[in-house]
């Protein structure tokens, strides 16, 4: 009798287990209520609707799961299953991403989109080889220098203590090649660093500087697009493989649309942010772009193979030149 009861319990539990939703905890450093967050929330709802509740995504925003290095660690130990991250997090998985972060390589979003679209299959395969599936690509605008004092040249930046994200050894090496003095801090400590003088300069997109108020502590913005802030949403491949095969293309399509919407909205908001900050006290410092470019491009040979693998570094430049030749 007891054996029959046990067997019945197993049979009863089987369909219940089959109906149990696949949980996808997604971490991101973007603030709750921000445009990035709202789009992730919509993606969460889309996945629930598409899957009929079979995939249960939860978004944890505002560094509630730590910075990007910490979130990646949590994905690897199973506390998170996905993350919406900048290139800092993506490059922690595979350094090939940094081919899109070559300083001053791009003049426009059109150039960036062309190069990224061409490189995407290779980059996605490299990430897949490391156990991650790319759900979408996005970006957060152009990293620009916000400083406590006006900075027209790289020499001006060299006189300041520049913030970099704690644990981002690649950026630390990159800036060492430009003889920049860096102070690693977590993103959550960046504002405190500006307030106390521990740091005097940051390189973030204008929209981020406006949303977190850091421009009020570093009220001078150098008018140089240093590098694009690449972003993307990735999911642990083991979790992705648990999702029914018939649902995967539909969920991927919803995620790609979310990435497209993010790029469209953030790019417009980024332009608007500068105008709004100027009304609130930001000073835009005009710089000689050609002088900056001459110095930065002279460092490319040192960055090749260090910032990104040589073949991807070279291909990014070749594709950028290919796009310009078509215009």
TORLUMSE-68072 format. One line per 2 residues: number of its first residue (from 1); their letters; for each residue x, y, z of N, C-alpha, C. Coordinates in Angstrom, 1 decimal. Atoms other than C-alpha are relative to their C-alpha. Layout:
BEGIN
NUM> a> X/Y/Z/X/Y/Z/X/Y/Z  ...;
//
This chain:
BEGIN
1> xx> 0.8/-1.2/0.0/0.0/0.0/0.0/0.9/1.3/0.0  -0.9/-1.1/0.0/2.8/2.4/0.9/0.7/0.3/-1.3;
3> xx> -0.6/-0.1/1.2/4.5/1.7/-2.3/-0.9/0.6/-1.1  1.0/-0.5/1.0/1.3/2.5/-4.3/-0.2/1.5/0.3;
5> xx> 0.2/-1.4/-0.3/0.9/5.8/-2.4/1.2/0.8/-0.5  -1.2/-0.7/0.4/4.5/6.7/-3.1/0.1/0.2/-1.5;
7> xx> 0.1/-0.1/1.5/4.1/5.9/-6.8/-1.0/1.0/-0.5  1.1/-1.0/0.4/0.9/7.9/-7.0/0.5/1.4/0.2;
9> xx> -0.5/-1.4/-0.3/2.7/10.9/-5.4/1.0/0.4/-1.0  -1.0/-0.3/1.0/5.5/10.7/-7.9/-0.7/0.4/-1.3;
11> xx> 0.8/-0.2/1.2/3.0/10.5/-10.8/-0.7/1.4/0.0  0.8/-1.2/-0.2/1.0/13.4/-9.4/1.0/1.2/-0.1;
13> xx> -1.0/-1.1/0.0/4.2/15.6/-8.9/0.5/0.2/-1.4  -0.6/-0.2/1.3/5.4/15.0/-12.5/-0.6/1.1/-0.8;
15> xx> 0.6/-1.1/0.8/2.9/17.2/-14.3/0.1/1.4/0.7  -0.2/-1.2/-0.7/3.2/19.8/-11.6/1.4/0.6/-0.2;
17> xx> -1.4/-0.5/0.3/7.0/20.0/-12.1/0.1/0.5/-1.4  -0.1/-0.4/1.5/6.5/20.2/-15.9/-0.6/1.4/-0.2;
19> xx> 0.7/-1.3/0.1/4.2/23.2/-15.3/0.8/1.1/0.7  -0.8/-1.0/-0.8/6.7/25.0/-13.0/0.7/0.9/-1.0;
21> xx> -0.6/-1.0/0.9/7.9/28.2/-14.6/1.5/0.0/0.1  -1.5/-0.2/0.0/11.5/28.6/-15.6/0.3/1.4/0.5;
23> xx> -0.3/-1.3/-0.6/12.8/31.4/-13.4/1.2/0.6/-0.6  -1.2/-0.8/0.5/15.1/34.0/-15.0/0.1/1.3/0.8;
25> xx> -0.4/-1.2/-0.8/16.5/36.4/-12.5/1.0/0.9/-0.8  -0.9/-0.8/0.9/18.0/39.3/-14.5/0.4/1.2/0.9;
27> xx> -0.6/-1.1/-0.8/20.3/41.8/-12.8/0.5/1.1/-1.0  -0.5/-1.1/0.8/21.2/45.3/-14.1/0.3/1.1/1.0;
29> xx> -0.3/-1.1/-0.8/22.8/48.4/-12.7/-0.8/1.2/-0.3  0.8/-1.2/0.4/20.4/50.8/-14.4/-1.0/0.3/1.1;
31> xx> 0.9/-0.4/-1.1/18.2/52.7/-11.9/-1.4/-0.4/-0.3  1.5/0.3/0.1/14.6/51.7/-11.3/-0.6/1.3/-0.5;
33> xx> 0.6/-1.2/0.5/12.4/54.1/-13.2/0.6/0.7/-1.2  -0.7/-0.5/1.2/15.0/54.9/-15.9/-0.5/-0.5/-1.3;
35> xx> 0.5/0.5/1.3/14.3/54.5/-19.6/0.5/-1.5/-0.2  -0.5/1.3/0.1/16.5/51.4/-19.6/-0.9/-1.0/0.8;
37> xx> 0.8/0.8/-0.9/14.5/49.9/-16.7/-1.4/-0.3/-0.6  1.4/0.2/0.5/11.1/50.5/-18.3/0.0/-0.9/-1.2;
39> xx> 0.0/0.9/1.2/12.1/48.7/-21.5/0.3/-1.4/0.5  -0.2/1.4/-0.6/13.4/45.7/-19.4/-1.3/-0.5/0.6;
41> xx> 1.3/0.4/-0.6/10.1/45.7/-17.6/-1.0/-0.5/-1.1  0.9/0.4/1.1/8.2/45.6/-20.9/0.5/-1.4/-0.6;
43> xx> -0.5/1.3/0.5/10.5/42.7/-22.1/-0.5/-1.1/1.0  0.5/1.0/-1.0/9.6/40.9/-18.8/-1.4/-0.4/-0.3;
45> xx> 1.4/0.3/0.3/5.9/41.2/-19.6/-0.2/-0.7/-1.3  0.1/0.7/1.3/6.4/40.2/-23.2/0.4/-1.5/0.1;
47> xx> -0.4/1.4/-0.2/8.2/37.0/-22.2/-1.1/-0.8/0.7  1.0/0.7/-0.8/5.5/36.1/-19.7/-1.2/-0.3/-0.9;
49> xx> 1.1/0.2/0.9/2.8/36.6/-22.4/0.3/-1.0/-1.1  -0.4/0.9/1.1/4.7/34.8/-25.2/0.0/-1.4/0.5;
51> xx> -0.2/1.4/-0.5/5.5/31.8/-23.0/-1.2/-0.5/0.8  1.1/0.4/-0.8/2.1/31.7/-21.3/0.3/-0.3/1.4;
53> xx> -0.4/0.2/-1.3/3.8/32.0/-18.0/1.0/-1.1/0.3  -1.0/1.1/-0.2/6.3/29.2/-18.6/1.4/0.6/0.3;
55> xx> -1.3/-0.7/-0.3/9.2/31.7/-18.4/-0.3/1.2/0.9  0.3/-1.0/-1.0/9.1/33.9/-15.3/1.3/0.8/0.2;
57> xx> -1.1/-0.9/-0.2/11.6/36.8/-15.6/-0.3/1.0/1.1  0.0/-1.1/-1.0/12.3/39.1/-12.7/1.2/0.9/-0.2;
59> xx> -1.1/-1.0/0.2/14.3/42.3/-13.1/0.4/0.6/1.3  -0.6/-0.6/-1.2/16.6/43.4/-10.3/0.9/1.2/-0.4;
61> xx> -0.6/-1.2/0.5/17.7/47.0/-10.9/0.7/0.7/1.1  -0.6/-0.9/-1.0/19.7/49.7/-9.3/1.1/-0.5/0.8;
63> xx> -1.1/0.6/-0.7/22.7/47.7/-8.3/-0.4/-0.9/1.2  0.5/0.8/-1.1/20.5/45.6/-5.9/0.7/-1.3/0.0;
65> xx> -0.8/1.3/0.1/22.6/42.6/-7.2/1.5/0.3/-0.1  -1.4/-0.4/0.1/25.9/44.5/-7.1/0.3/0.6/-1.3;
67> xx> -0.5/-0.6/1.2/28.0/46.1/-9.8/0.1/-1.1/-1.1  0.1/1.0/1.1/28.5/44.3/-13.1/1.0/-1.1/0.2;
69> xx> -0.9/1.1/-0.3/31.5/42.3/-12.0/-0.7/-1.0/1.0  0.7/0.9/-1.0/29.5/41.0/-9.0/-1.2/-0.7/-0.6;
71> xx> 1.2/0.7/0.7/26.4/40.3/-11.2/0.5/-1.2/-0.8  -0.5/1.1/0.8/28.5/38.2/-13.5/0.4/-1.2/0.9;
73> xx> -0.3/1.1/-0.9/29.8/36.2/-10.5/-1.3/-0.7/0.4  1.3/0.7/-0.5/26.2/35.6/-9.4/-0.6/-0.8/-1.1;
75> xx> 0.5/0.8/1.1/25.2/34.4/-12.9/0.8/-1.3/0.0  -0.8/1.2/0.1/28.1/31.9/-12.8/-0.3/-1.0/1.2;
77> xx> 0.3/0.9/-1.1/27.0/30.5/-9.4/-1.5/-0.2/0.1  1.4/0.3/0.1/23.3/30.5/-10.3/-0.9/0.9/0.8;
79> xx> 1.0/-0.9/-0.7/21.9/33.3/-8.2/-0.7/0.9/-1.0  0.6/-0.7/1.1/21.2/35.2/-11.4/0.1/-0.9/-1.2;
81> xx> 0.0/0.8/1.3/20.4/33.7/-14.8/0.3/0.9/-1.2  -0.2/-0.9/1.1/20.8/36.8/-16.9/0.4/1.4/0.5;
83> xx> -0.4/-1.3/-0.4/22.2/40.3/-16.9/-0.1/1.0/-1.2  0.0/-1.0/0.9/21.6/43.5/-18.8/1.1/0.9/0.4;
85> xx> -1.2/-0.6/-0.4/25.0/45.1/-18.8/0.7/0.9/-1.0  -0.8/-0.7/1.0/27.4/47.5/-20.4/1.2/-0.9/-0.5;
87> xx> -1.2/0.7/0.5/30.6/46.5/-22.2/0.9/-0.4/1.1  -0.9/0.4/-1.1/32.4/46.3/-18.8/-0.4/-1.4/0.4;
89> xx> 0.4/1.3/-0.4/30.3/43.3/-17.9/0.3/-1.0/-1.1  -0.2/0.9/1.1/30.4/41.8/-21.4/1.5/-0.3/-0.2;
91> xx> -1.4/0.3/0.2/34.2/42.2/-21.6/0.6/-0.9/1.1  -0.4/1.0/-1.1/34.5/40.3/-18.3/-0.2/-1.4/-0.5;
93> xx> 0.2/1.3/0.5/33.1/37.4/-20.2/0.9/-0.3/-1.2  -0.9/0.1/1.2/35.0/37.9/-23.5/0.6/1.3/-0.4;
95> xx> -0.6/-1.3/0.3/37.5/40.6/-24.3/-0.2/0.5/-1.4  0.2/-0.5/1.4/36.5/40.7/-28.0/-1.0/1.2/0.0;
97> xx> 1.0/-1.1/0.0/33.7/43.1/-27.0/0.7/1.3/-0.1  -0.7/-1.3/0.0/36.3/45.8/-26.5/0.5/0.5/-1.3;
99> xx> -0.3/-0.5/1.3/36.9/46.0/-30.2/-0.9/1.1/-0.4  0.9/-1.0/0.2/33.9/48.2/-30.1/0.2/1.2/0.9;
101> xx> -0.3/-1.1/-0.9/35.4/50.4/-27.4/1.3/0.7/-0.3  -1.3/-0.7/0.4/38.5/51.6/-29.3/-0.3/1.5/0.1;
103> xx> 0.2/-1.5/-0.2/38.8/55.3/-28.2/0.0/0.8/-1.3  0.1/-0.9/1.1/37.6/57.8/-30.8/0.0/-0.7/-1.4;
105> xx> 0.1/0.7/1.3/37.1/55.1/-33.5/-1.1/0.5/-0.8  1.3/-0.4/0.7/33.6/56.3/-34.4/-0.3/1.4/0.2;
107> xx> 0.5/-1.4/0.0/32.3/59.7/-35.4/-1.5/0.0/0.3  1.5/-0.1/0.0/28.6/58.7/-35.4/-0.6/-1.4/0.4;
109> xx> 0.7/1.2/-0.3/26.0/56.1/-34.4/-0.1/-0.9/-1.2  0.1/0.7/1.2/25.8/55.1/-38.0/1.3/-0.9/-0.2;
111> xx> -1.3/0.8/0.1/29.5/54.0/-38.0/0.0/-1.1/1.0  0.0/1.0/-1.1/29.0/52.2/-34.7/-0.9/-1.2/-0.4;
113> xx> 1.0/1.1/0.4/25.9/50.3/-36.0/0.5/-0.9/-1.1  -0.5/0.7/1.1/27.6/49.3/-39.2/1.1/-1.0/0.5;
115> xx> -1.1/0.8/-0.5/30.7/47.9/-37.4/-0.6/-1.1/0.9  0.6/1.0/-0.9/28.7/46.2/-34.6/-0.8/-1.1/-0.7;
117> xx> 0.8/1.0/0.7/26.3/44.5/-37.0/0.8/-1.0/-0.7  -0.9/0.9/0.7/29.2/43.1/-39.0/0.7/-0.9/1.0;
119> xx> -0.7/0.8/-1.0/31.0/41.9/-35.9/-0.8/-0.9/0.9  0.9/0.6/-1.0/28.0/40.7/-34.0/0.1/-1.6/-0.1;
121> xx> -0.1/1.5/0.0/28.1/37.0/-35.3/1.2/-0.5/0.7  -1.2/0.5/-0.7/31.7/36.6/-34.2/0.0/0.2/1.5;
123> xx> 0.1/-0.3/-1.4/31.1/38.3/-30.9/-0.9/-0.9/0.7  1.0/0.9/-0.6/28.0/36.3/-30.2/0.5/-1.4/0.1;
125> xx> -0.6/1.3/-0.1/29.9/33.1/-31.0/1.0/-0.1/1.1  -1.0/0.0/-1.0/32.7/34.0/-28.7/-0.7/0.0/1.4;
127> xx> 0.7/0.0/-1.2/30.2/34.7/-25.9/-0.7/-1.4/0.3  0.6/1.3/-0.1/28.4/31.4/-26.6/1.0/-1.0/0.4;
129> xx> -1.0/0.9/-0.4/31.7/29.6/-26.3/0.4/0.1/1.5  -0.2/-0.2/-1.4/31.9/31.1/-22.8/-1.2/-0.3/0.8;
131> xx> 1.2/0.4/-0.7/28.4/29.9/-21.9/-1.1/1.0/0.1  1.0/-1.0/-0.1/26.3/32.9/-22.6/-0.7/0.2/-1.4;
133> xx> 0.8/-0.3/1.2/23.5/33.6/-25.2/-0.3/1.5/0.0  0.3/-1.4/0.1/23.2/37.2/-26.4/-1.5/0.1/-0.4;
135> xx> 1.4/-0.3/0.3/19.6/38.3/-26.3/-0.2/1.2/-0.8  0.1/-1.3/0.8/20.1/41.8/-27.6/1.3/0.8/0.2;
137> xx> -1.0/-1.0/-0.1/22.6/44.5/-28.2/-0.6/1.4/0.2  0.5/-1.4/-0.2/22.1/48.1/-27.0/1.2/0.9/0.3;
139> xx> -1.1/-0.9/-0.5/24.1/51.1/-26.0/-0.6/1.1/0.8  0.4/-1.0/-1.0/24.0/53.9/-23.5/0.5/1.4/-0.3;
141> xx> -0.5/-1.3/0.4/25.4/56.8/-25.5/1.5/0.0/-0.1  -1.5/-0.1/0.2/28.9/58.1/-25.8/0.6/0.4/1.4;
143> xx> -0.8/-0.4/-1.2/31.3/58.2/-22.8/0.7/1.3/-0.3  -0.6/-1.3/0.1/32.4/61.7/-22.3/0.6/0.4/1.4;
145> xx> -0.6/-0.4/-1.3/34.6/63.3/-19.7/-0.7/1.1/0.7  0.5/-1.0/-0.9/32.9/65.2/-16.9/1.0/0.3/1.1;
147> xx> -1.1/-0.4/-0.9/35.3/67.1/-14.7/-0.3/1.1/0.9  0.2/-1.1/-0.9/35.6/69.4/-11.8/0.5/1.3/-0.5;
149> xx> -0.6/-1.2/0.7/37.7/71.8/-13.8/0.0/-0.1/-1.5  0.0/0.1/1.5/37.6/72.6/-17.5/1.2/-0.8/-0.5;
151> xx> -1.0/0.8/0.6/39.5/70.1/-19.6/-0.1/0.0/-1.5  0.0/-0.1/1.5/40.3/70.9/-23.2/0.9/-1.0/-0.7;
153> xx> -0.9/0.9/0.6/43.1/68.5/-23.8/0.2/-1.3/0.9  -0.3/1.2/-0.8/44.2/65.0/-22.7/1.0/0.4/1.1;
155> xx> -0.9/-0.5/-1.1/47.0/66.8/-20.7/-0.8/0.5/1.2  0.8/-0.5/-1.1/44.3/68.5/-18.7/-0.6/-1.2/0.8;
157> xx> 0.5/1.2/-0.7/42.7/65.1/-17.9/1.1/-0.7/0.8  -1.1/0.6/-0.7/46.1/63.8/-16.9/0.3/0.6/1.3;
159> xx> -0.3/-0.7/-1.3/46.3/66.3/-14.1/-1.1/-0.3/1.0  1.1/0.3/-0.9/43.1/64.9/-12.6/0.0/-1.5/0.4;
161> xx> 0.2/1.4/-0.4/42.2/61.7/-10.7/-1.3/-0.5/-0.7  1.1/0.5/0.8/40.0/59.8/-13.1/-0.6/-1.3/0.6;
163> xx> 0.7/1.2/-0.4/37.4/57.3/-12.0/-0.1/-1.1/-1.0  0.3/1.2/0.8/37.2/53.8/-13.4/-0.7/-1.0/0.9;
165> xx> 0.8/0.9/-0.8/34.9/51.0/-12.3/1.0/-1.0/0.6  -0.9/0.9/-0.8/36.5/48.8/-9.6/-0.1/-1.4/-0.7;
167> xx> -0.1/1.3/0.7/37.6/45.5/-11.1/0.2/0.0/-1.5  -0.1/-0.1/1.4/37.9/46.8/-14.6/1.5/0.1/-0.4;
169> xx> -1.5/-0.1/0.2/41.6/45.9/-15.1/0.3/0.4/-1.5  -0.3/-0.3/1.4/41.3/46.3/-18.9/0.0/1.5/-0.2;
171> xx> 0.0/-1.5/0.2/40.3/50.0/-18.7/1.2/0.6/0.8  -1.2/-0.5/-0.7/43.0/50.5/-16.1/1.3/0.0/-0.8;
173> xx> -1.2/0.2/0.8/45.6/49.2/-18.5/-0.1/1.0/-1.2  0.2/-1.0/1.2/44.1/51.3/-21.4/0.4/1.4/0.4;
175> xx> -0.3/-1.4/-0.4/44.3/54.5/-19.4/1.4/0.2/0.4  -1.4/-0.1/-0.3/47.8/53.7/-18.3/0.8/0.3/-1.3;
177> xx> -0.7/-0.2/1.3/48.8/53.7/-22.0/-0.2/1.5/-0.4  0.1/-1.4/0.3/47.5/57.3/-22.1/0.5/0.9/1.2;
179> xx> -0.6/-0.7/-1.2/49.3/58.2/-18.8/-1.0/0.7/0.8  1.1/-0.6/-0.8/46.0/58.9/-17.1/0.1/-0.6/1.4;
181> xx> 0.0/0.4/-1.4/45.8/58.7/-13.3/-1.4/-0.5/0.4  1.3/0.5/-0.3/43.0/56.4/-12.3/-0.2/-0.4/1.4;
183> xx> 0.4/0.5/-1.3/41.1/55.6/-9.1/-1.2/-0.9/-0.1  1.1/1.0/0.1/39.1/52.4/-9.1/-1.0/0.2/1.1;
185> xx> 1.1/0.0/-1.0/35.7/52.7/-7.3/-1.2/-0.7/-0.6  1.3/0.5/0.5/32.4/50.9/-7.5/-0.8/1.1/-0.5;
187> xx> 0.9/-1.0/0.5/29.7/52.7/-9.3/-0.7/0.7/1.1  0.8/-0.6/-1.1/27.8/53.2/-6.1/0.9/1.0/0.8;
189> xx> -0.9/-0.9/-0.7/30.9/55.0/-4.6/0.5/1.1/-0.8  -0.5/-1.0/0.9/31.5/57.2/-7.6/-0.4/1.4/0.5;
191> xx> 0.5/-1.3/-0.4/29.3/60.1/-6.4/0.8/0.4/1.3  -0.8/-0.4/-1.2/31.0/60.0/-2.9/1.4/0.4/-0.3;
193> xx> -1.4/-0.4/0.4/34.4/60.1/-4.6/0.0/1.4/-0.6  0.0/-1.3/0.6/33.4/63.2/-6.5/-0.2/1.1/1.1;
195> xx> 0.2/-0.9/-1.1/32.1/64.8/-3.3/1.2/0.3/0.9  -1.2/-0.1/-0.9/35.2/64.1/-1.3/1.3/0.4/-0.7;
197> xx> -1.2/-0.4/0.7/37.7/64.9/-4.0/0.9/-1.2/-0.3  -0.8/1.2/0.3/38.9/61.3/-4.2/0.2/-0.2/-1.5;
199> xx> -0.1/-0.1/1.4/38.2/61.6/-7.9/-0.4/1.4/-0.5  0.3/-1.4/0.5/38.0/64.7/-10.1/-0.6/-0.1/-1.4;
201> xx> 0.5/0.1/1.4/36.9/63.3/-13.5/-0.7/-1.4/-0.1  0.6/1.3/0.4/34.6/60.6/-14.8/-0.3/0.0/-1.5;
203> xx> 0.4/0.1/1.4/33.8/59.3/-18.2/-1.3/-0.9/-0.1  1.3/0.6/0.0/30.1/58.5/-18.5/-0.8/0.6/-1.1;
205> xx> 0.9/-0.6/1.0/27.3/59.1/-21.0/-0.7/1.2/0.6  0.7/-1.2/-0.6/25.5/62.5/-20.6/-1.3/-0.4/0.6;
207> xx> 1.3/0.3/-0.6/22.2/60.8/-19.9/0.2/-0.6/1.4  -0.3/0.5/-1.3/23.7/58.9/-17.0/0.4/1.1/1.0;
209> xx> -0.5/-1.1/-0.8/25.4/62.0/-15.7/-1.2/0.9/0.5  1.2/-0.8/-0.4/22.0/63.8/-15.7/-0.8/-0.8/1.0;
211> xx> 0.9/0.8/-0.9/20.0/60.9/-14.1/0.5/-0.2/1.4  -0.5/0.2/-1.4/22.4/60.3/-11.2/0.5/1.3/0.6;
213> xx> -0.3/-1.3/-0.5/23.2/64.0/-10.8/1.5/0.2/0.1  -1.5/-0.2/-0.1/27.0/63.5/-11.1/0.5/1.2/-0.7;
215> xx> -0.5/-1.2/0.7/27.3/66.5/-13.5/0.0/1.2/1.0  0.0/-1.1/-1.0/26.5/68.7/-10.5/1.3/0.1/0.8;
217> xx> -1.3/0.0/-0.7/29.7/67.6/-8.9/1.2/0.1/-1.0  -1.1/-0.1/1.1/31.7/67.5/-12.2/-0.7/0.8/-1.1;
219> xx> 0.9/-0.8/0.8/30.0/70.4/-14.0/0.6/0.5/-1.4  -0.6/-0.3/1.3/32.4/70.6/-17.1/0.0/-1.3/-0.8;
221> xx> 0.0/1.1/0.9/31.9/68.3/-20.0/0.8/0.3/-1.2  -0.9/-0.2/1.1/34.6/68.0/-22.6/-0.8/-0.6/-1.3;
223> xx> 0.8/0.4/1.2/33.0/67.9/-26.1/0.7/-0.9/-0.9  -0.7/1.1/0.7/34.8/64.7/-27.2/-0.8/-1.3/0.2;
225> xx> 0.6/1.4/-0.1/33.0/61.4/-27.9/1.2/-1.0/0.2  -1.2/0.8/-0.3/35.6/59.2/-26.2/-0.2/-1.4/-0.6;
227> xx> 0.3/1.4/0.4/34.0/55.8/-26.9/-1.5/-0.2/0.2  1.4/0.4/-0.3/30.5/54.3/-27.2/-0.1/-0.9/1.2;
229> xx> 0.2/0.9/-1.1/29.1/52.7/-24.2/-0.9/-1.2/-0.5  0.7/1.1/0.6/28.2/49.3/-25.6/-0.8/-0.7/1.2;
231> xx> 0.7/0.7/-1.0/25.5/47.3/-23.8/-0.6/-1.2/-0.7  0.6/1.2/0.5/23.7/44.0/-24.1/-0.7/-0.8/1.1;
233> xx> 0.6/0.9/-1.0/21.5/41.5/-22.4/0.4/-1.5/-0.4  -0.5/1.3/0.2/22.9/38.0/-22.0/-0.7/-0.9/1.0;
235> xx> 0.6/1.0/-0.8/21.5/34.8/-20.5/0.9/-1.2/0.1  -0.7/1.2/-0.2/23.2/31.8/-19.1/-0.5/-1.1/-0.9;
237> xx> 0.4/1.0/1.0/23.2/29.1/-21.8/-0.7/-1.2/0.6  0.7/1.1/-0.7/22.2/26.4/-19.4/-1.5/0.3/0.2;
239> xx> 1.4/-0.5/-0.3/19.1/28.4/-18.5/-0.8/0.1/-1.4  0.6/-0.1/1.3/18.4/29.2/-22.2/-0.4/-1.4/-0.6;
241> xx> 0.2/1.4/0.5/18.6/25.5/-23.1/-1.2/-0.7/0.6  1.2/0.6/-0.7/15.9/24.7/-20.6/-1.3/0.5/-0.5;
243> xx> 1.2/-0.6/0.6/13.4/26.9/-22.4/-0.4/-0.8/-1.2  0.4/0.8/1.2/11.3/24.9/-24.9/0.4/0.6/-1.3;
245> xx> -0.6/-0.4/1.2/12.8/25.1/-28.3/-1.0/0.8/-0.9  1.0/-0.8/0.8/9.5/26.4/-29.9/-0.2/1.4/0.5;
247> xx> 0.1/-1.4/-0.6/9.6/29.4/-27.5/1.2/0.9/-0.3  -1.3/-0.8/0.0/13.2/30.4/-28.0/0.0/1.1/-1.1;
249> xx> 0.0/-1.0/1.0/12.8/32.2/-31.4/-0.9/1.2/0.4  0.9/-1.1/-0.3/9.8/34.2/-30.1/0.5/0.8/1.1;
251> xx> -0.6/-0.8/-1.1/11.5/35.2/-26.9/1.2/0.8/-0.5  -1.1/-0.7/0.5/14.6/36.1/-28.8/-0.4/1.2/-0.8;
253> xx> 0.5/-1.1/0.8/12.6/38.3/-31.2/-0.5/1.1/0.9  0.4/-1.0/-1.0/11.0/40.1/-28.2/1.2/0.7/0.6;
255> xx> -1.2/-0.6/-0.6/14.4/40.7/-26.7/0.7/0.9/-1.0  -0.7/-0.8/1.1/15.9/42.0/-30.0/-0.8/1.3/-0.2;
257> xx> 0.8/-1.2/0.2/13.0/44.4/-30.3/0.2/1.0/1.2  -0.3/-0.8/-1.2/13.7/45.6/-26.7/1.3/0.7/-0.2;
259> xx> -1.3/-0.6/0.3/17.3/46.2/-27.7/0.0/1.1/-1.0  0.2/-1.1/1.0/16.3/48.2/-30.8/-0.7/1.2/0.6;
261> xx> 0.7/-1.1/-0.6/13.9/50.3/-28.7/0.9/0.7/1.0  -0.9/-0.6/-0.9/16.6/50.9/-26.1/0.9/1.0/-0.8;
263> xx> -0.9/-0.8/0.8/19.0/52.2/-28.7/-0.7/1.3/-0.5  0.7/-1.2/0.5/16.4/54.5/-30.3/-0.3/1.0/1.1;
265> xx> 0.4/-0.9/-1.0/15.2/56.0/-27.1/1.2/0.7/0.7  -1.1/-0.6/-0.8/18.5/56.4/-25.3/0.8/1.0/-0.8;
267> xx> -0.7/-1.0/0.9/20.1/58.1/-28.3/-0.7/1.3/0.0  0.7/-1.3/0.0/17.4/60.7/-28.4/0.1/0.7/1.4;
269> xx> -0.1/-0.6/-1.4/17.4/61.2/-24.6/1.4/0.5/0.3  -1.4/-0.5/-0.3/21.2/61.5/-24.6/0.2/1.4/-0.6;
271> xx> -0.1/-1.4/0.6/21.0/64.5/-27.0/-0.7/1.0/0.9  0.8/-1.0/-0.8/18.3/66.1/-24.9/0.6/0.2/1.4;
273> xx> -0.6/-0.2/-1.3/20.2/65.5/-21.7/1.0/1.1/0.1  -1.1/-1.0/-0.1/23.1/67.8/-22.6/-0.7/1.4/0.0;
275> xx> 0.7/-1.3/0.0/20.6/70.7/-23.3/-0.6/0.2/1.4  0.6/-0.1/-1.3/18.9/70.0/-20.0/1.0/0.4/1.1;
277> xx> -1.0/-0.2/-1.0/22.1/69.9/-18.0/0.6/1.4/-0.2  -0.5/-1.4/0.2/23.3/73.2/-19.6/-0.9/1.0/0.6;
279> xx> 0.9/-0.9/-0.7/20.2/74.8/-18.3/0.2/0.0/1.5  -0.1/0.2/-1.5/21.1/73.5/-14.8/1.5/0.2/0.4;
281> xx> -1.3/-0.4/-0.5/24.7/74.7/-14.8/1.2/-0.7/-0.7  -1.1/0.6/0.7/26.7/72.4/-17.1/0.7/0.9/-1.0;
283> xx> -0.8/-0.8/1.0/29.5/74.0/-19.1/0.6/-1.0/-1.0  -0.6/0.8/1.0/30.4/72.3/-22.4/1.3/0.6/-0.4;
285> xx> -1.3/-0.5/0.3/34.1/72.7/-23.0/0.4/-0.5/-1.4  -0.3/0.3/1.4/35.0/72.9/-26.7/1.5/-0.4/-0.1;
287> xx> -1.3/0.6/0.1/38.0/70.8/-27.6/0.4/-0.1/-1.5  -0.5/0.2/1.3/40.2/70.4/-30.7/0.0/-1.5/-0.3;
289> xx> 0.1/1.5/0.3/39.0/67.0/-32.0/1.2/-0.6/-0.7  -1.1/0.6/0.8/41.8/66.6/-34.5/1.2/-0.1/0.9;
291> xx> -1.1/0.2/-0.9/44.4/67.2/-31.8/-0.1/-1.2/0.9  0.3/1.2/-0.8/42.8/64.6/-29.6/0.2/-1.3/-0.8;
293> xx> -0.1/1.2/0.9/42.5/62.2/-32.5/1.4/-0.4/-0.4  -1.4/0.3/0.4/46.1/62.5/-33.5/0.7/-0.7/1.2;
295> xx> -0.7/0.6/-1.1/47.3/61.7/-30.0/-0.6/-1.4/0.3  0.7/1.3/-0.3/44.7/58.8/-29.5/0.4/-1.0/-1.1;
297> xx> -0.3/0.9/1.1/45.4/57.2/-32.9/1.5/-0.4/0.1  -1.4/0.3/-0.1/49.1/57.3/-32.2/0.2/-1.1/1.0;
299> xx> -0.1/1.1/-1.0/48.4/54.9/-29.3/-0.6/-1.3/-0.4  0.7/1.2/0.5/46.5/52.4/-31.4/0.9/-1.2/0.0;
301> xx> -0.9/1.2/0.0/49.6/50.1/-31.9/0.2/-0.6/1.3  -0.2/0.6/-1.3/50.0/49.8/-28.2/-1.3/-0.6/0.5;
303> xx> 1.2/0.6/-0.5/46.3/49.0/-27.7/-0.4/-1.3/-0.7  0.3/1.2/0.8/46.2/46.4/-30.4/0.5/-1.3/0.7;
305> xx> -0.3/1.2/-0.7/46.1/43.0/-28.8/-0.1/0.1/1.5  0.1/-0.2/-1.5/45.8/44.5/-25.3/-1.5/0.4/0.3;
307> xx> 1.4/-0.4/-0.2/42.4/46.3/-25.5/-0.9/-1.1/-0.5  0.8/1.1/0.7/41.0/43.6/-27.8/0.9/-0.9/-0.8;
309> xx> -0.9/0.9/0.8/42.4/40.6/-29.7/0.3/0.7/-1.3  -0.6/-0.8/1.1/44.5/41.9/-32.6/-0.9/-0.2/-1.3;
311> xx> 0.8/0.2/1.2/42.3/40.3/-35.3/-1.4/0.8/0.0  1.2/-0.8/-0.2/39.1/42.0/-33.9/0.3/1.5/0.0;
313> xx> -0.4/-1.4/0.0/40.9/45.3/-33.3/0.2/0.4/-1.4  -0.2/-0.3/1.4/42.0/45.3/-36.9/-1.3/0.0/-0.8;
315> xx> 1.3/0.1/0.8/38.6/44.3/-38.3/-0.9/1.1/0.3  0.9/-1.1/-0.4/36.8/47.0/-36.3/0.5/1.3/-0.8;
317> xx> -0.5/-1.1/0.7/39.1/49.6/-37.9/-0.3/-0.1/-1.5  0.2/0.3/1.5/38.8/48.0/-41.4/-1.5/0.3/-0.3;
319> xx> 1.4/-0.2/0.2/35.0/48.0/-41.1/-0.4/1.5/0.1  0.2/-1.4/-0.1/34.9/51.6/-40.0/0.4/0.7/-1.2;
321> xx> -0.5/-0.6/1.2/37.0/52.6/-42.9/-0.9/-0.4/-1.2  0.9/0.4/1.0/34.8/50.5/-45.2/-1.3/0.8/-0.1;
323> xx> 1.2/-0.8/-0.1/31.7/52.3/-44.0/0.2/1.5/-0.6  -0.3/-1.3/0.4/33.3/55.7/-44.6/0.3/0.1/-1.5;
325> xx> -0.3/0.0/1.4/34.4/54.7/-48.1/-1.3/0.0/-0.8  1.3/0.1/0.7/30.8/54.0/-49.0/-0.8/1.3/0.0;
327> x> 0.8/-1.2/-0.1/29.6/57.4/-48.1/0.4/1.0/-1.1;
//
